[in-house]
Amino acid sequence: MPDIVPNSADGVGGPTWYTDAASYWDKVEPSIEGMLGGFGKLTDIDCSASLKFIDEFVNGKKGPGGKLVSQPRIEKLLACDCGAGIGRVTKHFLLQAFQQVDMVEQNPKFLEEARKTYLAHDASRVQQYIPKGLQEFVPEERRYDMIWIQWVLGHLTDDDFVAFFQRCKRGLKPNGLIGVKENVTITGVDVDKEDSSVTRRALESDEILKQLFAKAGLKLVKEDTQKNFPKGLYGVRMYILE
């Protein structure tokens, strides 16, 4: 079992924080089960919810009878998958909504598995495979319609979190959006020493993620909770930011 330290941010950061995380993931099998810690069966539920969550922004908002009541906010040309792993989110979510995707993933073996095997024919729709951690990734300015960040922000320290989102904001096209899907806790901050990650609090009156978004100069456009995940897992929140 991971060495979880409840309600404490002690040990977050430090000189080996990122190298320890990289070492952990280097031992993980490049498969769906490896990416999700044995919960590969959640992929359909996860990606269906994500598609529904962004639908109004990419396809327009619909009213009664499916009538379009507002136009799409963004184009469906290019998204960025941050913390992409072997391309699970790219394949089952982003490429269902966007024509092409850039994949950002610090582990080269995961990107190689995506390119050679997992994405199959969809590999031709990936413009760039970018082998960088998010603490180092600098998006090209005004490149993306959407930057999607899922189950990876826990590896960033607070300062690097804020700096990363500031860079992401500059990487968006006009009207572009940032999407976030992340585990949250209601009791404080949980630190996992095994993989160098932190799960942040998401109480409505005191939500750490929202505080960090605001510090990065971002505005919350939409939020929701992932439903129908098994009991015993962390809660999962989704956010759209501009």
ChimeraX attribute file (.defattr): number of C-alpha atoms within 10 A of each C-alpha:
attribute: neighborCount
match mode: 1-to-1
recipient: residues
	/A:1	4
	/A:2	9
	/A:3	11
	/A:4	14
	/A:5	15
	/A:6	14
	/A:7	16
	/A:8	13
	/A:9	17
	/A:10	10
	/A:11	14
	/A:12	19
	/A:13	18
	/A:14	8
	/A:15	7
	/A:16	11
	/A:17	18
	/A:18	19
	/A:19	12
	/A:20	16
	/A:21	16
	/A:22	17
	/A:23	14
	/A:24	13
	/A:25	18
	/A:26	15
	/A:27	9
	/A:28	13
	/A:29	13
	/A:30	20
	/A:31	19
	/A:32	19
	/A:33	15
	/A:34	16
	/A:35	20
	/A:36	15
	/A:37	11
	/A:38	11
	/A:39	12
	/A:40	14
	/A:41	11
	/A:42	15
	/A:43	17
	/A:44	12
	/A:45	13
	/A:46	19
	/A:47	19
	/A:48	12
	/A:49	19
	/A:50	21
	/A:51	16
	/A:52	9
	/A:53	19
	/A:54	19
	/A:55	15
	/A:56	18
	/A:57	19
	/A:58	18
	/A:59	17
	/A:60	17
	/A:61	16
	/A:62	14
	/A:63	10
	/A:64	7
	/A:65	6
	/A:66	8
	/A:67	10
	/A:68	14
	/A:69	12
	/A:70	13
	/A:71	13
	/A:72	15
	/A:73	17
	/A:74	19
	/A:75	19
	/A:76	20
	/A:77	14
	/A:78	22
	/A:79	29
	/A:80	30
	/A:81	24
	/A:82	26
	/A:83	24
	/A:84	28
	/A:85	29
	/A:86	27
	/A:87	28
	/A:88	21
	/A:89	23
	/A:90	30
	/A:91	20
	/A:92	18
	/A:93	20
	/A:94	25
	/A:95	19
	/A:96	14
	/A:97	19
	/A:98	19
	/A:99	14
	/A:100	22
	/A:101	26
	/A:102	20
	/A:103	26
	/A:104	25
	/A:105	24
	/A:106	23
	/A:107	21
	/A:108	17
	/A:109	16
	/A:110	23
	/A:111	23
	/A:112	15
	/A:113	17
	/A:114	26
	/A:115	19
	/A:116	11
	/A:117	12
	/A:118	20
	/A:119	19
	/A:120	12
	/A:121	10
	/A:122	16
	/A:123	20
	/A:124	11
	/A:125	17
	/A:126	22
	/A:127	14
	/A:128	13
	/A:129	19
	/A:130	17
	/A:131	19
	/A:132	17
	/A:133	19
	/A:134	23
	/A:135	18
	/A:136	12
	/A:137	17
	/A:138	17
	/A:139	19
	/A:140	12
	/A:141	13
	/A:142	14
	/A:143	18
	/A:144	28
	/A:145	24
	/A:146	32
	/A:147	27
	/A:148	22
	/A:149	22
	/A:150	17
	/A:151	17
	/A:152	20
	/A:153	25
	/A:154	22
	/A:155	26
	/A:156	21
	/A:157	20
	/A:158	17
	/A:159	13
	/A:160	16
	/A:161	20
	/A:162	21
	/A:163	18
	/A:164	20
	/A:165	22
	/A:166	17
	/A:167	16
	/A:168	26
	/A:169	22
	/A:170	17
	/A:171	23
	/A:172	23
	/A:173	17
	/A:174	13
	/A:175	12
	/A:176	22
	/A:177	24
	/A:178	24
	/A:179	22
	/A:180	19
	/A:181	22
	/A:182	21
	/A:183	21
	/A:184	24
	/A:185	21
	/A:186	17
	/A:187	12
	/A:188	19
	/A:189	20
	/A:190	23
	/A:191	25
	/A:192	20
	/A:193	17
	/A:194	14
	/A:195	20
	/A:196	23
	/A:197	24
	/A:198	28
	/A:199	25
	/A:200	23
	/A:201	20
	/A:202	21
	/A:203	14
	/A:204	9
	/A:205	6
	/A:206	12
	/A:207	16
	/A:208	19
	/A:209	21
	/A:210	17
	/A:211	12
	/A:212	17
	/A:213	18
	/A:214	14
	/A:215	16
	/A:216	19
	/A:217	13
	/A:218	19
	/A:219	13
	/A:220	13
	/A:221	12
	/A:222	13
	/A:223	14
	/A:224	14
	/A:225	14
	/A:226	17
	/A:227	12
	/A:228	10
	/A:229	13
	/A:230	10
	/A:231	7
	/A:232	6
	/A:233	10
	/A:234	14
	/A:235	17
	/A:236	18
	/A:237	18
	/A:238	20
	/A:239	21
	/A:240	22
	/A:241	21
	/A:242	18
